[in-house]
């Protein structure tokens, strides 16, 4: 797993042009803080503070953990290291231990206690969703929450596809543009192309790959209207996806890639043997590499104006 430090290089310039006065940052570099990560609060140290896209972002190191867990977070994930907040941390930790021991609680503990102001997928947030999970190791090497977290899958999205996610977020939330539907190739087309690619490479048609692709299609169709769309895309979805039409036959690579950001959370709810999980992880990574290899043909380099797309959402791509 790569470090989040690379994120700052390509995350884009500070929006708004001029940097604000450094004193306006609530947390300073080198400051010891308390940081939310999953259902718990951890001690951390602010290593960098940058003003991006009209908000402060902080690169934090969790004290006692490997630097691979370092990440960029927003102000909503941090608290001052005060006696009052330490007591809050201890109370939450005690409460969470009770939740972890209660088998009826299922996976409810995995929901993040706080969400960003908007579900934007920039490089940091993508990495947070994909690789972090809520697993931490103590100084003695024993995993916290091991019972509920041991099966959390990690998917390392290639850097060029991470940038694709950032551009995707930028087009829709900042420029009010949308992906023109139906897409070509569709998600179904891409899955079929990948199956042909694997069959040719392996010299045979493997049932396991076919099953995984069917699973991908099923997850995509179910997840798209629930967690994969931005608010500005919902009207377009209702216009484009009518009865008996599956999203995988209308949407393309742009929305399929978003599914991989959510996979760790989705698969955490499925009872999968560890050996199977490792194999699944490898196959999903191989599929991502296939997307990356065909990035120029699978993904749009520019989106259309939202109003135009809405008017012509029923037409095919020219």
C-alpha positions in Angstrom: 0.0 0.0 0.0 1.4 3.3 -1.0 1.6 6.4 1.2 -0.9 9.2 0.9 2.0 11.6 0.6 1.9 11.3 -3.1 -1.6 12.8 -3.1 -0.5 16.3 -2.6 1.5 16.5 -5.8 -1.5 16.1 -8.1 -4.4 17.2 -6.0 -4.7 20.5 -7.8 -3.9 24.0 -6.9 -5.5 25.9 -4.1 -8.9 27.0 -5.4 -9.6 30.6 -5.1 -6.0 31.6 -6.0 -4.6 33.3 -2.9 -3.8 31.4 0.2 -5.6 32.5 3.3 -3.7 33.8 6.3 -1.9 30.8 7.9 -3.4 31.7 11.3 -6.9 30.9 10.0 -6.0 27.2 10.1 -7.6 25.6 13.2 -4.7 23.1 13.5 -1.0 23.7 12.9 1.8 21.6 11.6 3.5 19.6 14.3 0.4 19.8 16.6 -0.8 16.7 18.5 -4.5 16.1 17.8 -7.3 13.6 18.1 -8.5 12.1 14.9 -11.6 10.1 13.9 -10.9 7.0 12.0 -13.8 4.7 11.5 -15.8 4.2 14.8 -12.9 5.3 17.0 -10.7 8.3 17.8 -6.9 8.1 17.7 -4.0 10.3 18.8 -2.3 11.8 15.7 0.1 14.5 14.7 -0.5 17.0 12.0 2.4 16.9 9.6 1.1 19.2 6.9 -1.6 21.7 6.6 -2.8 23.0 3.2 -5.7 25.0 2.0 -7.4 23.2 -0.9 -10.7 23.7 -2.7 -11.9 26.3 -0.2 -11.2 24.2 2.9 -8.2 23.2 5.1 -6.8 19.7 4.7 -4.4 18.1 7.1 -1.9 15.3 6.5 -1.8 13.3 9.8 0.3 10.5 11.2 -1.5 8.3 13.7 0.8 7.9 16.7 2.0 4.3 17.2 0.9 3.2 13.7 2.9 2.5 10.6 3.3 5.6 8.3 1.4 3.7 5.6 -1.7 4.8 7.5 -0.8 8.5 7.2 -3.6 10.3 5.3 -5.1 13.6 4.4 -8.2 14.5 6.4 -10.6 17.4 6.7 -11.4 19.5 9.7 -14.4 17.3 10.5 -12.1 14.4 11.3 -10.0 16.3 13.9 -10.3 17.6 17.4 -8.0 19.5 19.7 -6.0 17.3 22.1 -7.7 18.6 25.3 -8.6 16.8 28.5 -12.3 17.0 27.6 -11.7 15.5 24.2 -9.5 12.7 25.6 -12.4 11.8 27.9 -14.7 11.7 24.8 -12.2 9.4 23.1 -12.1 7.0 26.1 -15.9 7.0 26.3 -16.3 6.3 22.6 -13.6 3.5 22.8 -15.5 1.9 25.7 -18.8 2.1 23.9 -17.2 0.6 20.7 -15.8 -2.3 22.6 -19.3 -3.1 23.8 -20.6 -2.9 20.2 -17.8 -5.2 18.9 -18.6 -7.8 21.5 -22.3 -7.8 20.6 -22.9 -10.2 17.7 -26.3 -8.6 17.0 -24.6 -5.4 16.1 -23.3 -6.9 12.9 -21.2 -4.4 11.0 -22.8 -1.2 12.2 -19.6 -0.2 13.9 -18.0 0.3 10.5 -19.8 3.5 9.6 -17.7 6.6 9.9 -18.9 8.8 12.8 -18.6 11.9 10.7 -18.9 12.5 7.0 -17.4 15.2 4.8 -19.5 18.2 3.8 -20.1 16.5 0.5 -19.3 13.0 -0.8 -16.5 14.2 -3.0 -14.0 11.8 -4.4 -10.7 13.5 -4.4 -7.4 11.7 -4.1 -7.3 11.7 -0.3 -10.9 10.6 0.1 -10.6 8.0 -2.5 -7.6 6.5 -0.7 -9.4 6.8 2.6 -12.3 4.7 1.3 -10.2 2.2 -0.6 -7.3 1.4 1.6 -7.8 2.6 5.1 -10.8 0.8 6.5 -10.9 1.0 10.2 -8.1 -1.4 11.1 -5.3 -0.4 13.4 -2.5 -2.3 15.1 -1.5 -1.6 18.6 2.1 -1.1 19.6 2.3 -4.8 20.6 1.2 -5.8 17.1 -2.3 -6.9 18.1 -5.1 -5.7 15.9 -7.9 -3.7 17.3 -11.4 -4.7 16.2 -9.9 -7.8 14.6 -13.2 -9.7 14.8 -15.0 -7.2 12.7 -12.1 -5.8 10.6 -10.0 -8.9 9.7 -11.9 -9.4 6.4 -11.8 -5.8 5.2 -10.5 -6.0 1.7 -7.9 -3.5 0.4 -7.9 -2.4 -3.2 -5.1 -0.2 -4.4 -6.4 1.9 -7.3 -3.7 2.8 -9.9 -2.6 6.4 -9.7 -3.9 7.3 -13.2 -7.3 5.9 -12.3 -7.2 8.0 -9.0 -6.7 11.0 -11.2 -9.7 9.9 -13.3 -11.8 9.9 -10.1 -10.6 13.4 -9.2 -11.5 14.7 -12.7 -14.8 12.9 -12.5 -15.6 14.7 -9.2 -14.4 18.0 -10.7 -16.5 17.8 -13.8 -19.7 17.0 -12.0 -19.6 18.9 -8.7 -17.5 22.0 -9.8 -18.3 22.4 -13.5 -21.9 21.1 -13.5 -21.3 18.7 -16.3 -22.6 15.1 -16.7 -21.6 11.9 -18.5 -23.8 11.7 -21.6 -25.9 8.5 -21.5 -26.0 5.9 -22.7 -22.3 5.4 -22.7 -20.2 3.4 -25.1 -18.8 1.1 -24.1 -21.3 0.3 -21.3 -20.3 -1.5 -18.1 -21.7 -4.7 -19.7 -19.5 -4.2 -22.7 -16.4 -3.7 -20.5 -17.1 -6.8 -18.5 -17.5 -8.8 -21.7 -14.2 -7.4 -23.1 -12.4 -8.3 -19.9 -13.8 -11.9 -20.0 -12.5 -12.2 -23.5 -9.1 -10.7 -22.5 -8.7 -13.1 -19.6 -9.8 -16.1 -21.6 -7.3 -15.4 -24.3 -4.6 -14.8 -21.8 -5.3 -17.9 -19.7 -6.1 -20.0 -22.7 -9.4 -21.1 -21.4 -12.7 -19.8 -20.0 -12.5 -19.8 -16.2 -15.7 -20.1 -14.2 -14.3 -18.1 -11.3 -13.6 -15.1 -13.5 -17.1 -15.3 -15.0 -18.6 -15.5 -11.5 -16.7 -12.5 -10.3 -17.8 -10.5 -13.4 -21.4 -11.4 -12.8 -21.0 -10.3 -9.2 -19.5 -7.0 -10.4 -22.5 -6.4 -12.6 -24.9 -7.2 -9.8 -23.1 -5.0 -7.3 -23.0 -2.2 -9.8 -26.7 -2.4 -10.7 -27.7 -2.4 -7.0 -25.2 0.1 -5.8 -25.4 2.8 -8.5 -28.6 4.5 -7.4 -27.8 4.1 -3.7 -24.2 5.1 -3.3 -22.5 5.8 -6.6 -24.3 8.8 -7.9 -23.6 12.5 -7.1 -26.7 14.5 -6.2 -26.5 16.4 -9.5 -26.7 13.1 -11.4 -30.0 11.8 -9.8 -32.4 13.4 -12.2 -30.4 12.1 -15.2 -30.6 8.6 -13.6 -34.4 8.7 -13.3 -34.6 9.8 -16.9 -32.2 7.2 -18.3 -33.0 4.1 -16.2 -36.6 3.0 -16.8 -38.3 -0.2 -15.8 -36.6 -3.5 -16.8 -33.4 -1.6 -17.8 -30.2 -2.3 -15.8 -27.8 0.5 -15.1 -24.9 -1.7 -16.4 -26.4 -1.4 -19.9 -26.5 2.4 -19.8 -23.6 3.6 -17.7 -19.9 3.2 -18.4 -16.4 3.1 -17.0 -16.7 6.4 -15.1 -19.4 5.1 -12.8 -17.9 1.6 -12.7 -14.7 2.9 -11.3 -16.6 4.6 -8.4 -17.7 1.1 -7.4 -14.1 0.1 -6.5 -13.9 2.9 -4.1 -16.9 1.5 -2.2 -16.0 -2.2 -2.5 -14.2 -2.4 0.9 -17.3 -1.3 2.7 -19.7 -3.4 0.6 -17.6 -6.6 0.9 -17.2 -6.2 4.7 -20.9 -7.2 5.0 -20.3 -10.5 3.1 -19.2 -13.7 4.9 -16.1 -14.6 2.8 -13.3 -17.0 3.8 -9.9 -15.3 4.1 -8.4 -17.4 1.3 -11.2 -16.5 -1.0 -10.9 -12.9 -0.1 -7.3 -12.8 -1.1 -8.1 -14.4 -4.4 -10.9 -11.9 -5.0 -8.7 -9.0 -4.2 -6.1 -10.2 -6.7 -8.8 -10.6 -9.4 -10.2 -7.1 -8.7 -6.7 -5.6 -9.0 -6.2 -7.3 -12.3 -9.5 -5.9 -13.5 -8.4 -2.4 -12.5 -5.2 -2.9 -14.4 -7.3 -3.8 -17.4 -9.3 -0.5 -17.0 -6.0 1.4 -16.7 -4.6 -0.3 -19.8 -7.7 0.8 -21.8 -8.2 4.1 -20.0 -8.0 6.1 -23.2 -10.9 4.2 -24.9 -13.1 3.3 -21.9 -13.2 6.8 -20.2 -14.4 10.2 -21.4 -11.8 12.9 -21.5 -14.5 15.6 -21.1 -18.1 15.6 -19.9 -21.0 17.5 -21.5 -23.0 20.4 -20.1 -25.6 19.1 -17.7 -28.6 20.7 -19.3 -27.7 19.4 -22.8 -27.2 15.9 -21.4 -30.5 16.0 -19.6 -32.3 17.0 -22.8 -30.7 14.3 -24.8 -30.3 11.6 -22.2 -32.3 9.1 -24.2 -30.1 9.4 -27.3 -27.1 7.3 -28.0 -23.6 8.6 -27.9 -22.5 10.0 -31.2 
